[in-house]
């Protein structure tokens, strides 16, 4: 196994870099295809979410693999390699397995224990299978990651260590109040109809909002979501086109946005117009810190991104946090905005509009970082460590299995050849005698091979046991093509990987 992962996440990179590096569906497909075409990689899968982009590959050379995967991430994300490199992390072999299993359990999420990552891992595996870029190693890895994540959620209370981004975001908007009490009777506008927006809509309905409006670029998806929401009978629900968002904004109390748009969906000026208040981008809310960033950085996120660089990223991120953090106000907010998109949908300057409370991905990350860790996290870490060891042993054992099968196939061919030669030399043997001789020879061969093949599997499953397969092939002069054929047959087995 030569598993390599190169990526960046909310833990390693500022939001500005993550936004620019976000990969759309077409870019993910092209990235996988180009990765497989690269010399060091034989398999590839990409895990791209709102707060992480990770490229997994089976490589034959570590340093060449790191260089190639880093370059490909830069090319397809549109962020220059020099700028992207300081934010990249690299994990190899068992550490890469440990990383993905931790991600699957929600240990690496902004909100510890959130379960939505499992669906995103499933999607990453499905894309790799569809494009035939995920082979034996990555199929096994991602399928096991899904099982480990499910085990963590079923055997521990990791769900109590944190909530999904949606729930946690609404709790931040409620500012200490019970979400159900805070949401009761409110009008909600949900922009987008994808998985995260659908979850937000369903959560708001369960929380007791009086009305929920869904706006989406594709009207059919919005209609479908409204149909599902309406089945609960708890809240009035209707769908509108994206062009209706400005009007709906004037009636909404809560807005949740999570689209795949590459630009802003709601500007600070649009929010101000909806509330009927004056807004000057140069203005600052009472008590807000004075930033040394240019006015463009406070008005348009796109301009702020263009002005950023790798060298001043830390300073820019500190400025961004100061400018975007929700501002406390003596008067209750009239409009609550929750931005779950990456890149962000809502202009960060909207928090300075009078009567607005804004919570976005970055402020969620800061809030969750201060949240107390549950004791169950330690249990999940133990599960992850145990599963990593088991996965490594299974992979090492599986690596030698085709060689053992090829050895036994060769032995069977030798027996068959010798029996055929015996038939030619002793043509008068009857069927009973021939069968007895054949069984005797087979038993002798099986007994000779049994102990060494069982032992070599045990040795191969231990750390550092990868070389036993090579030794076996060399000692018995096995045909590499025969071993490869066994591997392909095992990979194409329709029952393989089912649990």
ZATORDREN-605396 format. One line per 5 residues: their letters; for each residue z, y, x of C-alpha. Coordinates in steps of 0.25 Angstrom, whole numbers. Example, Ala and Ser with C-alpha at 12.3 -4.5 7.8 and 13.67 -1.06 7.14 Angstrom:
// residues 2
as	31 -18 49 | 29 -4 55 .
// end
This chain:
// residues 499
xxxxx	0 0 0 | -4 14 5 | 0 23 -6 | -1 38 -4 | 2 49 -13 .
xxxxx	-1 64 -10 | 3 74 -20 | 10 87 -25 | 20 89 -36 | 30 99 -41 .
xxxxx	39 95 -30 | 30 98 -19 | 21 110 -24 | 23 123 -32 | 17 123 -46 .
xxxxx	6 132 -41 | 0 121 -32 | 2 111 -42 | -5 119 -52 | -17 121 -43 .
xxxxx	-17 106 -39 | -17 101 -53 | -28 90 -55 | -36 89 -68 | -41 76 -73 .
xxxxx	-55 77 -66 | -48 81 -53 | -39 69 -53 | -51 60 -55 | -59 66 -44 .
xxxxx	-46 66 -35 | -45 51 -37 | -59 48 -35 | -59 56 -22 | -46 50 -17 .
xxxxx	-52 36 -19 | -65 40 -11 | -56 45 0 | -55 35 12 | -40 34 13 .
xxxxx	-38 30 -2 | -41 18 -10 | -34 21 -23 | -29 34 -29 | -22 40 -41 .
xxxxx	-18 54 -44 | -5 58 -52 | -7 72 -57 | 3 79 -66 | 7 93 -69 .
xxxxx	16 93 -57 | 11 83 -47 | -2 79 -41 | -2 66 -33 | -13 57 -27 .
xxxxx	-10 43 -25 | -19 34 -16 | -19 21 -8 | -23 25 6 | -26 17 19 .
xxxxx	-22 29 28 | -10 38 25 | -13 50 33 | -28 50 29 | -23 47 14 .
xxxxx	-14 59 14 | -25 68 20 | -35 64 10 | -26 64 -3 | -21 78 1 .
xxxxx	-35 83 3 | -40 77 -11 | -28 83 -18 | -31 96 -13 | -46 95 -16 .
xxxxx	-44 91 -30 | -32 100 -33 | -39 112 -28 | -27 116 -19 | -31 117 -5 .
xxxxx	-26 106 5 | -18 116 14 | -11 122 2 | -9 108 -5 | -4 101 7 .
xxxxx	10 107 8 | 13 102 -6 | 8 88 -5 | 17 76 -3 | 14 62 2 .
xxxxx	20 49 -1 | 15 35 5 | 17 21 1 | 31 18 -4 | 34 33 -5 .
xxxxx	22 35 -13 | 26 24 -23 | 40 30 -24 | 34 44 -27 | 26 39 -38 .
xxxxx	37 30 -44 | 46 43 -43 | 36 51 -50 | 34 41 -61 | 49 41 -64 .
xxxxx	50 56 -65 | 58 58 -53 | 47 67 -47 | 45 75 -60 | 48 89 -62 .
xxxxx	58 84 -73 | 64 72 -68 | 62 59 -77 | 50 65 -85 | 41 53 -90 .
xxxxx	28 60 -91 | 24 57 -77 | 22 42 -81 | 11 46 -90 | 5 54 -79 .
xxxxx	6 42 -69 | -1 33 -79 | -12 43 -81 | -14 43 -65 | -15 28 -65 .
xxxxx	-24 28 -77 | -34 38 -69 | -33 30 -57 | -37 17 -64 | -48 24 -72 .
xxxxx	-54 29 -59 | -51 16 -52 | -44 24 -41 | -31 17 -43 | -31 3 -37 .
xxxxx	-20 -8 -34 | -10 1 -28 | -10 13 -37 | -11 5 -50 | 1 -3 -45 .
xxxxx	8 10 -41 | 6 18 -54 | 8 7 -63 | 22 4 -56 | 25 19 -56 .
xxxxx	23 19 -71 | 33 7 -72 | 43 13 -63 | 43 26 -71 | 45 19 -84 .
xxxxx	56 11 -78 | 63 23 -73 | 62 29 -87 | 67 16 -94 | 78 12 -85 .
xxxxx	84 26 -81 | 88 39 -88 | 78 47 -80 | 72 53 -92 | 86 60 -94 .
xxxxx	85 66 -80 | 74 75 -85 | 64 77 -96 | 50 78 -97 | 43 91 -93 .
xxxxx	41 94 -108 | 56 92 -112 | 61 99 -100 | 52 111 -102 | 56 113 -116 .
xxxxx	71 112 -112 | 68 123 -102 | 62 131 -113 | 74 129 -122 | 83 134 -111 .
xxxxx	95 126 -113 | 93 124 -128 | 90 110 -135 | 75 109 -135 | 75 104 -150 .
xxxxx	84 116 -154 | 75 126 -146 | 62 120 -151 | 66 119 -166 | 57 127 -174 .
xxxxx	48 133 -163 | 33 134 -163 | 27 127 -151 | 13 128 -144 | 9 117 -135 .
xxxxx	-3 119 -126 | -10 107 -122 | -11 93 -128 | -9 84 -116 | 2 74 -113 .
xxxxx	12 85 -109 | 8 95 -120 | 9 83 -130 | 23 79 -125 | 27 94 -126 .
xxxxx	22 95 -140 | 29 82 -144 | 42 87 -138 | 42 100 -145 | 39 93 -158 .
xxxxx	51 84 -156 | 59 96 -152 | 57 102 -166 | 47 113 -165 | 42 118 -178 .
xxxxx	27 119 -174 | 19 114 -162 | 5 119 -159 | -4 112 -149 | -15 119 -142 .
xxxxx	-25 111 -133 | -39 113 -127 | -44 101 -134 | -40 102 -149 | -41 87 -152 .
xxxxx	-29 84 -143 | -21 95 -149 | -24 90 -163 | -20 76 -158 | -7 81 -152 .
xxxxx	-4 89 -165 | -7 76 -173 | 3 68 -165 | 14 79 -166 | 12 81 -181 .
xxxxx	16 66 -183 | 30 69 -180 | 31 79 -192 | 41 87 -184 | 33 100 -181 .
xxxxx	20 106 -186 | 9 104 -176 | -5 110 -174 | -16 111 -164 | -23 123 -160 .
xxxxx	-34 126 -149 | -31 133 -136 | -37 146 -141 | -25 147 -151 | -14 147 -141 .
xxxxx	-13 162 -140 | -10 162 -155 | -1 150 -155 | 7 156 -144 | 11 168 -153 .
xxxxx	18 158 -162 | 24 148 -152 | 38 147 -148 | 36 136 -137 | 23 134 -129 .
xxxxx	21 121 -121 | 8 121 -112 | 3 110 -104 | -13 110 -102 | -22 105 -92 .
xxxxx	-27 120 -90 | -29 125 -76 | -26 139 -80 | -16 146 -88 | -15 143 -103 .
xxxxx	-5 154 -106 | -5 167 -99 | 8 176 -99 | 0 187 -106 | -4 177 -117 .
xxxxx	11 173 -119 | 14 188 -119 | 4 191 -130 | 9 179 -138 | 23 185 -138 .
xxxxx	17 199 -141 | 24 205 -128 | 19 213 -117 | 17 206 -104 | 13 212 -90 .
xxxxx	11 202 -79 | 18 211 -70 | 31 212 -78 | 43 203 -75 | 54 198 -84 .
xxxxx	67 204 -83 | 75 197 -71 | 63 190 -66 | 62 189 -51 | 51 198 -44 .
xxxxx	41 190 -38 | 33 194 -25 | 21 186 -31 | 9 194 -35 | 7 199 -49 .
xxxxx	-4 189 -51 | 6 177 -48 | 15 182 -60 | 3 184 -69 | -7 172 -67 .
xxxxx	-3 159 -61 | -17 157 -56 | -16 169 -47 | -2 164 -42 | -8 151 -38 .
xxxxx	-20 158 -30 | -10 166 -23 | -1 154 -19 | -3 147 -6 | 4 135 1 .
xxxxx	12 144 11 | 18 153 1 | 20 142 -10 | 35 141 -9 | 36 156 -11 .
xxxxx	26 156 -22 | 33 145 -30 | 46 153 -29 | 40 165 -35 | 33 157 -45 .
xxxxx	46 150 -49 | 53 164 -50 | 41 170 -59 | 40 158 -68 | 54 153 -71 .
xxxxx	58 156 -85 | 65 170 -86 | 78 170 -94 | 78 181 -105 | 89 186 -114 .
xxxxx	80 184 -126 | 75 170 -130 | 61 167 -127 | 51 168 -138 | 40 159 -132 .
xxxxx	43 146 -123 | 32 142 -114 | 32 128 -107 | 21 126 -97 | 20 111 -93 .
xxxxx	6 112 -87 | 2 111 -72 | -5 120 -69 | 3 129 -79 | -2 133 -92 .
xxxxx	7 146 -94 | 7 158 -85 | 20 158 -78 | 21 173 -80 | 23 170 -95 .
xxxxx	38 169 -92 | 39 184 -90 | 33 186 -104 | 45 191 -113 | 50 180 -122 .
xxxxx	44 169 -115 | 51 157 -108 | 41 149 -99 | 44 135 -93 | 34 129 -84 .
xxxxx	32 117 -74 | 38 125 -63 | 51 129 -70 | 52 115 -76 | 52 110 -61 .
xxxxx	63 120 -57 | 72 117 -69 | 71 102 -68 | 74 103 -53 | 87 108 -56 .
xxxxx	90 97 -67 | 101 87 -64 | 96 73 -59 | 100 62 -68 | 107 50 -62 .
xxxxx	95 42 -67 | 86 48 -57 | 93 39 -46 | 90 27 -54 | 76 30 -55 .
xxxxx	75 33 -40 | 81 19 -38 | 70 13 -48 | 59 20 -40 | 64 15 -27 .
xxxxx	65 1 -32 | 51 2 -38 | 45 7 -26 | 50 -4 -17 | 45 -14 -28 .
xxxxx	32 -8 -28 | 30 -8 -13 | 34 -23 -13 | 25 -26 -24 | 13 -19 -17 .
xxxxx	15 -25 -4 | 16 -39 -10 | 4 -36 -18 | -4 -31 -6 | -2 -45 0 .
xxxxx	-5 -53 -12 | -20 -53 -11 | -19 -58 3 | -10 -69 -1 | -20 -72 -13 .
xxxxx	-32 -72 -3 | -24 -81 6 | -22 -91 -5 | -36 -90 -9 | -41 -93 5 .
xxxxx	-31 -105 6 | -37 -110 -8 | -51 -109 -3 | -47 -117 10 | -41 -128 2 .
xxxxx	-53 -128 -7 | -63 -129 5 | -55 -140 11 | -54 -148 -2 | -69 -147 -3 .
xxxxx	-71 -151 11 | -62 -163 8 | -71 -167 -4 | -83 -168 5 | -75 -176 16 .
xxxxx	-68 -185 5 | -78 -186 -6 | -71 -199 -12 | -58 -192 -16 | -55 -193 -31 .
xxxxx	-51 -181 -39 | -36 -184 -39 | -36 -186 -23 | -44 -173 -22 | -35 -165 -31 .
xxxxx	-22 -170 -24 | -28 -166 -10 | -32 -153 -15 | -18 -150 -21 | -11 -155 -8 .
xxxxx	-20 -145 0 | -17 -134 -9 | -2 -137 -9 | -2 -137 6 | -9 -123 7 .
xxxxx	0 -117 -4 | 12 -122 3 | 7 -116 16 | 4 -103 10 | 16 -101 1 .
xxxxx	27 -97 10 | 19 -87 18 | 12 -80 6 | 25 -79 -1 | 32 -73 11 .
xxxxx	21 -64 14 | 22 -58 0 | 36 -56 2 | 34 -49 16 | 23 -41 11 .
xxxxx	32 -35 -1 | 41 -30 10 | 40 -16 16 | 30 -17 28 | 24 -30 22 .
xxxxx	10 -25 20 | 5 -31 33 | 7 -45 28 | -6 -45 20 | -14 -41 32 .
xxxxx	-7 -52 41 | -10 -62 30 | -25 -58 30 | -26 -59 45 | -18 -72 47 .
xxxxx	-27 -79 36 | -40 -72 39 | -41 -68 24 | -53 -61 19 | -50 -46 16 .
xxxxx	-60 -46 5 | -53 -58 -2 | -40 -51 -1 | -46 -39 -7 | -53 -47 -18 .
xxxxx	-39 -52 -22 | -34 -38 -23 | -45 -33 -32 | -43 -45 -41 | -29 -42 -42 .
xxxxx	-31 -27 -45 | -41 -30 -56 | -32 -40 -63 | -30 -34 -77 | -16 -39 -78 .
xxxx	-12 -32 -65 | -2 -21 -66 | 2 -24 -80 | 17 -24 -83 .
// end
